Amino acid sequence: MKTLVLGGGVVGVTTAYFLAQAGHEVTLLEEKDGLGLEASAGNAGIIAPGHSFAWASPRAPAMLLRSLRGAETPIRVRLAPDPHLYLWGIRFLRECTATRARRNTLVKLRLCQYSQRVMNELVRTEGLEYEAIAKGALYLYRNRAELEAGVKKMALLAEHGQKQEVLDASEVAKLDPVFEPVKTKIAGAIRDLGDSSGDSRLFTERRVASRPPSPGSTSSGWSAGRASATGCVSPRRRSSPATTGAGRRATSTTSFASPATCFPTPSTTIGESTARACAR
Ligand SMILES: Cc1cc2nc3c(=O)[nH]c(=O)nc-3n(C[C@H](O)[C@H](O)[C@H](O)COP(=O)(O)OP(=O)(O)OC[C@H]3O[C@@H](n4cnc5c(N)ncnc54)[C@H](O)[C@@H]3O)c2cc1C
């Protein structure tokens, strides 16, 4: 079947890869001059089943209210004259009960764990180098009460397969010296050992460069590397798109609504900026 994938970020490229591997003739359209230059270049690169908590939780309505009053909150909404926003808002609020939040979190966790397994298998078979670090991620807490609440909350993920350890501030600093100067400003951290990180732009670029066989076909397969990436053109430019073969699925999904700050271990530029944030 002829299939068109719109957008050459990590999701589009991976989808194209898996589709073509399943025997489809895949065309990938990207409007920028290269692949993976948008969110896939700007994301934090954290592959975090340990961060699977559903955004719609019993805490979310109060957070939304504070956000509407102008407070700095993880979830922010700007009201607009858009009926779809309000319909979506009603559906979101209906999911904010403790029972639904738990159910949705476990669905997300299963998806994240599955995606991570698929991604690891893909990386292994293709030998992709994308500056991967598989040493877990730290979820930092500023005070004892938040840390204790975090431990209780994270227990749900631990019960469903995530390996975790609780560290006090000194143990955090020992694990990652970037936190030594600010260890008095944090109560500790939960380390999820199953989380990992890497460079999502490199992953996207190198996925294109790899040439997995396409079953039963010699005509489809990735056209090689960066040249083909820049050959993927915008429909607005009215030239022919680069046709690729082979595609796979999205890498990992994660949410960013936890009160804790998440970053990969050991320190990266993210770790350093997190340490600076802790100092405030
Ligand atoms: C600040 C930030 C941090 C994040 N950190 C993480 C993280 O640590 N871990 C994580 O898993 N996720 C993270 N995310 C989520 C992240 O966005 C996704 O992980 C992932 O990068 C999304 O990939 P994508 O391919 O869907 O989007 P993109 O990488 O944005 O790709 C979409 C592509 O579509 C192209 N496009 C758009 N319109 C058209 C058109 N009409 N025609 C042709 N091409 C078009 C764009 O140019 C772009 O290249 C983060 C997001 C943000 C904003």
Ligand as a Chemical Component Dictionary entry (heavy atoms), coordinates in Angstrom:
data_LIG
# 
_chem_comp.id                   LIG 
_chem_comp.type                 NON-POLYMER 
_chem_comp.pdbx_formal_charge   0 
_chem_comp.three_letter_code    LIG 
# 
loop_
_chem_comp_atom.comp_id 
_chem_comp_atom.atom_id 
_chem_comp_atom.alt_atom_id 
_chem_comp_atom.type_symbol 
_chem_comp_atom.charge 
_chem_comp_atom.model_Cartn_x 
_chem_comp_atom.model_Cartn_y 
_chem_comp_atom.model_Cartn_z 
_chem_comp_atom.pdbx_ordinal 
LIG C1  C1  C 0 10.402 21.377 25.817 1  
LIG C2  C2  C 0 10.009 19.948 25.495 2  
LIG C3  C3  C 0 10.676 18.911 26.116 3  
LIG C4  C4  C 0 10.284 17.596 25.844 4  
LIG N1  N1  N 0 10.977 16.575 26.452 5  
LIG C5  C5  C 0 10.626 15.297 26.183 6  
LIG C6  C6  C 0 11.360 14.220 26.749 7  
LIG O1  O1  O 0 12.314 14.417 27.514 8  
LIG N2  N2  N 0 10.984 12.939 26.460 9  
LIG C7  C7  C 0 9.932  12.687 25.602 10 
LIG O2  O2  O 0 9.631  11.497 25.360 11 
LIG N3  N3  N 0 9.234  13.687 25.030 12 
LIG C8  C8  C 0 9.549  14.977 25.280 13 
LIG N4  N4  N 0 8.868  16.005 24.699 14 
LIG C9  C9  C 0 7.792  15.675 23.787 15 
LIG C10 C10 C 0 8.404  15.688 22.363 16 
LIG O3  O3  O 0 7.770  16.683 21.660 17 
LIG C11 C11 C 0 8.318  14.343 21.703 18 
LIG O4  O4  O 0 9.082  13.453 22.435 19 
LIG C12 C12 C 0 8.816  14.272 20.260 20 
LIG O5  O5  O 0 9.973  15.039 20.036 21 
LIG C13 C13 C 0 7.731  14.699 19.319 22 
LIG O6  O6  O 0 8.112  14.257 18.045 23 
LIG P1  P1  P 0 7.222  14.519 16.805 24 
LIG O7  O7  O 0 7.862  13.796 15.668 25 
LIG O8  O8  O 0 5.793  14.209 17.101 26 
LIG O9  O9  O 0 7.254  16.104 16.618 27 
LIG P2  P2  P 0 8.350  17.013 15.886 28 
LIG O10 O10 O 0 9.735  16.596 16.194 29 
LIG O11 O11 O 0 7.975  18.434 16.162 30 
LIG O12 O12 O 0 8.077  16.679 14.361 31 
LIG C14 C14 C 0 6.985  17.180 13.635 32 
LIG C15 C15 C 0 7.526  17.503 12.255 33 
LIG O13 O13 O 0 6.456  17.812 11.380 34 
LIG C16 C16 C 0 6.876  18.827 10.511 35 
LIG N5  N5  N 0 5.685  19.452 9.942  36 
LIG C17 C17 C 0 4.720  20.147 10.586 37 
LIG N6  N6  N 0 3.765  20.512 9.728  38 
LIG C18 C18 C 0 4.116  20.015 8.513  39 
LIG C19 C19 C 0 3.512  20.075 7.216  40 
LIG N7  N7  N 0 2.360  20.687 7.019  41 
LIG N8  N8  N 0 4.162  19.458 6.192  42 
LIG C20 C20 C 0 5.328  18.817 6.397  43 
LIG N9  N9  N 0 5.929  18.742 7.585  44 
LIG C21 C21 C 0 5.338  19.323 8.640  45 
LIG C22 C22 C 0 7.705  19.746 11.395 46 
LIG O14 O14 O 0 8.594  20.545 10.651 47 
LIG C23 C23 C 0 8.442  18.728 12.263 48 
LIG O15 O15 O 0 9.704  18.363 11.742 49 
LIG C24 C24 C 0 9.230  17.318 24.936 50 
LIG C25 C25 C 0 8.586  18.394 24.302 51 
LIG C26 C26 C 0 8.968  19.677 24.575 52 
LIG C27 C27 C 0 8.263  20.798 23.861 53 
# 
loop_
_chem_comp_bond.comp_id 
_chem_comp_bond.atom_id_1 
_chem_comp_bond.atom_id_2 
_chem_comp_bond.value_order 
_chem_comp_bond.pdbx_ordinal 
LIG C1  C2  SING 1  
LIG C2  C3  SING 2  
LIG C2  C26 DOUB 3  
LIG C3  C4  DOUB 4  
LIG C4  N1  SING 5  
LIG C4  C24 SING 6  
LIG N1  C5  DOUB 7  
LIG C5  C6  SING 8  
LIG C5  C8  SING 9  
LIG C6  O1  DOUB 10 
LIG C6  N2  SING 11 
LIG N2  C7  SING 12 
LIG C7  O2  DOUB 13 
LIG C7  N3  SING 14 
LIG N3  C8  DOUB 15 
LIG C8  N4  SING 16 
LIG N4  C9  SING 17 
LIG N4  C24 SING 18 
LIG C9  C10 SING 19 
LIG C10 O3  SING 20 
LIG C10 C11 SING 21 
LIG C11 O4  SING 22 
LIG C11 C12 SING 23 
LIG C12 O5  SING 24 
LIG C12 C13 SING 25 
LIG C13 O6  SING 26 
LIG O6  P1  SING 27 
LIG P1  O7  DOUB 28 
LIG P1  O8  SING 29 
LIG P1  O9  SING 30 
LIG O9  P2  SING 31 
LIG P2  O10 DOUB 32 
LIG P2  O11 SING 33 
LIG P2  O12 SING 34 
LIG O12 C14 SING 35 
LIG C14 C15 SING 36 
LIG C15 O13 SING 37 
LIG C15 C23 SING 38 
LIG O13 C16 SING 39 
LIG C16 N5  SING 40 
LIG C16 C22 SING 41 
LIG N5  C17 SING 42 
LIG N5  C21 SING 43 
LIG C17 N6  DOUB 44 
LIG N6  C18 SING 45 
LIG C18 C19 SING 46 
LIG C18 C21 DOUB 47 
LIG C19 N7  SING 48 
LIG C19 N8  DOUB 49 
LIG N8  C20 SING 50 
LIG C20 N9  DOUB 51 
LIG N9  C21 SING 52 
LIG C22 O14 SING 53 
LIG C22 C23 SING 54 
LIG C23 O15 SING 55 
LIG C24 C25 DOUB 56 
LIG C25 C26 SING 57 
LIG C26 C27 SING 58 
# 
